Amino acid sequence: MLPFWLSIGALSLAQGVLVGLPRPPVRIGWLDRLGGRWWALVLPLSIVVVIGAIALDSASAKFLTWLALIAVPPLAAIALGWLVHGARPPLALLAALLFGLAWAAKGELGGQSAGLALTALSCVTLGWLLVCVVPARWVKLGIYAMALVDAYLVFTDLLQQPNSVLNSAAPAANLPKLQLVDWGSALMGFGDLFIAAVLGALLARDPRLQLRGAILAALLCCAWDLLFFFIHETPATVPVALTLLSLELWGRRGRAVSGTVRTG
């Protein structure tokens, strides 16, 4: 078993990689008709609804693990075929291979890595679709709201028990659990990867900004892991939101400096 510091560090680096993966969103007619700012609520509600449902009825966790098992592989295939940098339609077939490895080597590092790849790639598809239908300003507010909700639930100990139920839920026949990421000796929730993919899709229209965001996210997520020296659970959505905040503040500072140079 890998040590915890190495395991959680790898998952934090995966969040940074996710920021750099998505291609720029494009306008799609039927998506435009479905679009609206209220879709930004998907981000904070993805935590609130799941935790609330499990708190009310633990059987909801079983439904969610089956939902992830069914939805994650095709969503990952879409990402591999069309939505990540370097995507090609034939690469969509790799999702089936990843699923087979995650099932055959469940509990081993190879199987865990395949499950991580599947879950992360499915988040790219979901994040890309969300950015396609929501104005950028509202996506940003959704990211901040998700991090605030996550932090509140973690630091008030409201997240731990429902999270434990969800993490322990598993589909039948020893199938892989894709509603979370289990790598080495560390766990990370689906939402922690989802928020990183949303940020990546949001930044993807500017390749240099996306690369800068990916590097910054990896650094901040790894630095955030230092909190584990003092507490047992941290809201891993927060460093992703801090990445967005840092980029926004840096952008405003750059525009202010540029304006000063022109007027000077």
N, C-alpha and C positions, 0 to 999 in steps of 0.2 A: 504493500500500500504506500502510495506516495505521501510525503509529509503534507500537512495542511497548507503551509505557506506556499509551497510550490503549486499545489492544486488550485488554490484560490487565485494565485497570481496568474496562472494560465487562463482561468475563466475571465479574469479582468482584462487580460490581453485580448481575449476573444471579443469582448465588448468593443475594444478599440478597433479590431479588425472589421467588425460589423459596420462601424461608421464609414469605413472606406470601401465597402463592397457594392452598394447599390449604384446602378446607372441612373442618369437624370430621369425624373418623371416626364411623361409626355401627355399631351392632351388626347383623350379618348372620348368620343362622342357620348356613349352611354354612361361613362363615368362622370362626365360633366353634368349630365342631367340629374345624377344622384348626389352631386356635391353640395357642400354647405358647411358653414363654420361649426355647426353643432356636432359634426362627426369628430371634432377634436375631443369631445367628452369620452370617446372610446379609450383614450389613454388613462385618465384617472379611474374611470369606471371599470376598466379591466382588472383593477385591484379590488375596488370596493364591492363590485357585484360578486366576484369569485369568493372573496373572504366572507361576505355576508351570507351567500348561499350555503357555504360549508358550515358556517356557524349555526345556521338554522337547521340544516339537515346534512349530516355527514355523508349521506348517500350521493350528494352532489359531486363529491370528489371522484367517485367511481365513474359518473357520467363524463366528467371533465377528462379523465385519463383515457376513456374510449374516444372522446371527441378529438383529443390530440393525436391518438394513434391513427385515426382515420384521416384527419386533415393535414397533419404535418408532412407526410411523404409527398403528396401531390403539390403542396405549396412549395416544398423544397425543389421539386422537379421544375416548377415554373421559374423559380429563381435561377437555377442552373442553366435552363434553356434560354432565358430571355432577359433577366433583370439584374444580374451581377456583371461587373466588368469582366469581359472575356467570355460572356455567355454565348453558347451555341445550342441550337435545338437538340442535336444529338447528345449533348451533355446532360439533358434531362434524365436520360436513362441511368445516370449515376445514382439518382435518388433510390432506385430499387436496390442497387448494390449496397448502398449505405444502410438501407433498412435491413437487408439480409445480414450484414455484418453486425449491426446493432442487436439483432435477435440472436444470431448464432453465438456471438461472443459476449452476451449480456453479463455484466459484472466484471469483465476484463477491460483493460485499458483501451484495447482496440475497439471493442463494442461501445464503450463509453464515448470514445472519440467520434465514432460514426453517429451516435445519437446526438452528440453536441453539434456536429455538422448539419444534421437534418433539422434540428430545432432552430439553429441559427439561420439557416437558409429559408426556412418557412417564415421567420420573422422578417427577413428581407422583403418577401412578397407582401406580407401584411403591411409593413411600414411603407413600402412603395405605393401601394394602393391608397393608403390613408393620405399620403402627401399629395397624391393626384386629385383628391376630392376636397381637400381642406385648404383654405388660404394659409399662406406661410405664417402670418402673424398668429393665427389661431392654433396652428401646430405648435408653435413655440410656447404659447400659453398652456397648451395641453401637456407638453413635456414638463414644464415647471409645476403644474398642478399634480401630475402623477408623482413626481419626486416628493412634493410636500405631503401628499396623502400617504405614500410609502413610509416616509420618515416618521410621520405622526403615529402610524399603526405599529411600526417597529419599536419606537422609543416609549410607547405607552403599553407595550406587551400585549397588544390586541391582535397582532399578526401571527405570533408564534404557534398558538394551538391550531388554528385552521390551516396554517401552512404545513404543520406536521402531519395533519390528516391528509392533505393533498399530496405531500411527498411520499407518504406510505401507500397511497392507493396505486393499484396496478391492475392492468387488464389480465384476462385469463391466458392460459397456455404459455406462461412464462414470456409473454410478449414484452418488448421494451417499453419503458415509461418515457414518453416524449412530452409530458406536461411540465417537465423540469429538466435541468441539466445536472447530471451526477458524474463528476469527473475526478478521478483520484479519490481524495478524502474530503472533497468540498461539494457543496450543492449551490445552485443558483436558479432562481425562478425564471419562468418563461418571460415575465414582464421585464426583467432586467436586461434580457437580450432584445426584446421588442422595442424598448425605448431607444436603445443604441441604433437599431436598424432604422427607426423613424428619423433620428437625427441624421443618419447617413443619407437617407433619401432627401431630406430637407437641404442638405449641403451639396448634393450631387451636381447641381447646375453649375457650380464653380469648382472645377477639379482641384485647384490649388487649395481652396478653402476646405474641401472635403479631406484632402490629405492632411492638412494642418489639424483639422478636427479629429481625425483618426489617431494621430500621434498624441495630441493633447488628451484625448479620452483615455488612451492606454496608460498614459502617465498618471492622470488623476485617479483612474480606477485602481491602479496598483497602489498609489499613495493612500487612497481611502482604506485599503486593506489593513493599514497599520492600526486602525481602530480595533482590530481583532485582538490586539494585545491587552485591551481594556474591557471589551464587551464581546458577547458570544454571537450576536447577530447584527448586521448592519443593512441599511437600505441601499442596495447597489444601484438604484436608479439615480441617486443623488449626484455622484460624480459625473454622470452623463449630462444632467441638467447644469451642473457647474461648468462643463465644457461649453455648452451653448452660451451660458452667461458670459464666460471669458471671451469667447469669440465675438459676441455682440459688443462688449465693452471695448475690446481691442479695435473693432471696426469703427466704432464711434470716435475713439481716440485718433485713429488714422485719418478719418475725415476731418476732424478738428485741426490736426496738424497740417493737413493738405490745404485747408482753407486759410490757415494762418500764413503759410508760405505764399499762396497766391495773392493775398491782400497785402503782404509785406513787400 
